[in-house]
Amino acid sequence: MSDNSDGLDAPFGGAIKSSTVMAEVTRRLLDYIASGSVAQGDRLPPERQLANQMGVARSAVREALAALEILGVVTIRPGSGTFLSGGTSELLPQTLSWGILLRADQTRELIEVRQGLETQAALLAATRAPESSLRALREHVDTMEKSLDDYHRFVTADMLFHHELASGADNALLRDTLQSVRSLIRVWVERALSDSDHARLTLAEHRAILAALEAHDPVAAATEMSRHMSSAAQRLLPTLTSETA
């Protein structure tokens, strides 16, 4: 196992000047991994070094690595570093598609795609989700309620709710596609949650979705999810505008 921290100026391309910093950092990290410069199990350079070489804040690097961890590309071990999870050959085709999706002009389209997928997942889960999934969904909603003043924990519980719901839809392709889409827009989801009023509204929307799922009502579940997605989009789009201005 090696620490690939030498000779990184070329692969990371110098200071980033793009307004969509986190997306560009993620794209460059994926390009670096796909180039074969790092092998499965290798440790990536430290956050500070990556930030210095790309001319960005450490927070942008941290957000990019968090997204890659959710996607299963890397494993973050607190106190030890960030390690490549899978082989380059397995990642290359996915890397190409993620690189396209992460571009700023595609983010709005991702949000639109997510609305349709989440609505379909809710419709299916209403009749397919087992009691274990419903129990997990209740727990995630309870965590959201207890985390109204802890936005990072709130958003994490929110994402876990949607992941569990997609699993309950019993459609692996739908679940995995949604996971990728949610991971790619997570940074904007966190930024869009700016105050406790937004958190309480989001919580109420999730409770309505859960109630429809517990009633095994696919039409109501799809309706409530579509309403939630529209509401979330209204909070997200101004964030994207300010990010790219």
N, C-alpha and C positions, 0 to 999 in steps of 0.2 A: 504494500500500500504506500503510495507516494503523495507528497504535498506539491501540487502543481502551481508553484508561486513564482517561477522564474520565466523571463522572456514573455511577459503577457501584454506588453504595449501593443504589439501588432494584432493579436487576436481580438483585443477589446477595443481597438480603434481610436484611442484618445478620448478627449473630453467630449461629453454629450451636450449638445446645445438644443436638442429637441424639447418642445414644450411638454411632450408626453414622456417624461423621464423614466417612469417605472416600466412602461411598455418597451422602451428602447433598451433599458438595462436587461429586461427579460429576454428580448430578442438576441442580444449579444451573448448572453450566457448560453442560450440554446445553440447559437452558432458555434461557440467555443466547444461545447460538449459534442456537437455533431462532427466537429473537425477531427476528432480522434485524439485531441490533446490531453484528454483525461479518460481514464479507464474505470470500469466498474469497481466500486469500493474505494476509489481515490478520493482524497480530500481536496475540495476546492480552495482557492486562496481565501484568506480571511476577509470579512466584510470591509474592514478599513482599507486594505490593499485594493480591493475591487473598486471601492468608492474613489480612491485617489487616482487610479488609472483611468477611470471613466469620467472623472471630474464631476461627480455627483455627491449628494449627501448620502450618508450611510443608511438613512431611512429608506431611500429608493432601492438600495441594494437589498435591504432586509425584506421589503415588500415583495420584490421580485423573487427572492429565494423562497419566501413563504408560499407564493403562488406555485412555484415549481415543486415544492414539497407536497402540496395538495394534489398536484397532477401526478405525483409518484416519481418524478424525475430525480429528485434529491432527497436525502434524509438529513435533517438537522438534529445534531446531538449537542444539547446545551453543555458548554464547557469543553467540547472536543472539536466542533466545527461542522461543516456541511460536506456531505459525502455523496458521490454519484450512486444512485440506486440501481440503475439498469445499464445494460450494454449499449454502446453507441449504435450498433446495427439495428437494435429494436426501436431506438428513439428517432432515427433519422426521418422516416416518413411522417411521424407525428410532428416532429420539429418543423417541417416545412409548412404544415397546415397551421400550427400555432403561430408561426411567424407572420402569416398573413392575417390571422384573426386579431393579433395584438396591435395592429396598426390603428392609429387614432380614428381614421375615417371609417373603420369597421365596427367601432364600439357601439354606436347607435344600432347598427344592424344586429349585433349580438344581443342587445337588450330586447329587440323585437322578436328574434328567434327564441330567446328564453321564454317570453310570454306564452308563445304557442306550445312549447315543449312542457312547461310547468303546468299549463292548463290541461293538457292531455294526460300528464302523469297523475294529476288530481282526479280526473275522471276515471282512470283505470284503478287507482288505489282505493277508491270508494267501494269497489266490489271485490278487490283482490287482496287488500292489505290484511295480514293476520293480526290477531290481538296483540302479539308481541310488538309489531310495528306501531300500532295505535298507542300502546303503553309508552314506547320510546318517544313518540310525538308529543304526548302529554308532558313527559319529563322535559323535553326541549322547550316547550311553551312555558313551563313553570320556571325554568332557568332564565328565560327571557324576562319574565315578570320580576324575578329577583335581581336582575342586572340592568335595570332601567338607567342607572347612573354609571354603569361600566360598559361603555359602548363596544369595546373590543370583545368582551365576553358575550354581550348581547348579540352582536353580529355573528359570532361563532355559533351560538345556539340557533340563530336564525338559519344559517347555512346547513347545520346538522339536521334541522327540521326538514328542509327541502331535500336533503340527501336521503333521509329515512323515508320520506314520502315517495320519492322516485324508486327506492328499493321496493317499497310496498306495491308499486305498480306492476311488479313482476315482468319487467321488460328490460333486459340487460343493456340493449343498445340505447334505449331511451335514457336509462340511468347513467350510463357512461358519458353520453353526449352532454347531458345536463351538467354532470360533474365538471367537465372541461369548460363549458360555457360559464358556469358559476365561478369557477376558479379564476378565469381570465378577467372577470369584471369585479372581483371581490374588493380590490383596492378602492374602486369608485363607490361600491356599496357602503364601505366604512365611512368614506368622506361625506356621503349623502346623509348619513345619520348624524345630524348636527345639534339636536337638542332633545330634551325629554318628551316634548310633544310629538315629535316624529317617532320616537321609540314607542310611546303609548299607542299611537295610531297603528304602527306596525304590529304591535302585540295584539290589538283588537282584531286586526285582519287575520292573523294566524289563528286566533281562537275561533273565528268564524269558519275558517277552512277546516279546523279540527272537528268542530261540531258537525259539519256536513259529512266528514269522513266517518265519524262515529255513528251517524245515522245511516251510513251506507247509501247515501244519495249522490249518485254520480253527477247529475245535472247541477245540484246545489254546490258540490265540491268544485266543479269546473267553473261555475259562475263566481264563487268566492275567490278562487285562485286568480281568475282573469281580472277581477276587481283589484286584488292585491297587487298584481303585476303592473296594472295601469297606474296605480297610486305610487308604486315604487319607481316607475319610469319618470313620473312627474318630479320626483325628488332627485333622480339621477341626472337627468338631462341638463339642468342648470350647472351641475358640477362639471360635466363634460365641457360645456361651453366655456367656463372659467378656466379649465385646465388647458384648453387649446387656444385661448385668446392671446 
